[in-house]
Amino acid sequence: MPVPMSPNRKGKRAVNYELDSYQVDLIEQAVVDLNGMWRDDYSGRAMYGATCVGFDVADQREAAKVLVEVADQDVELARELAERWTTDAMGKGIMVYFPGVTVENDAATP
């Protein structure tokens, strides 16, 4: 669900996106099916302590498979994630994260 944010550095209005429990379960299951690790508290480059959702997988192909699996159930969610897709190299894999995408309080992983 989109949530308005303050303007970003380029003066454009940025929008946060909060995942509900169904969306979290959908993404997490796709990640786990590919032996990846789901995170709802990742802080990537230039995020200055802010956190977002993300997942650690072997490579970009595996990351793309996650989005394909998500798209099978929720095309709009897959599009939202694809537009925000950012990666960090993690040595033996990549961390795919989505700045501005967070988990609703009641959907947080315990």
C-alpha angles and dihedrals in degrees: 000000000000117000120190117246134187118277116282126233092278091056094250120129110254121207127209119216121211119204119219122217093267092054092046091051091047094052095039092052092050090050094047091048087061094046092253131136123243120217129188094180107053120145111195136185115318092002091116095213098319113129136217140167123281146143139226116228137160098260147333092282091059090047091052089051089056091056091047090053091048091048090056088066105023119018095180092054091049090051092049091051093045091054092053098039113140128164140206122195110242102186100249095030144352134273111223111198138173116217111215094022113112139161121259111247094250092049097052116128110250 
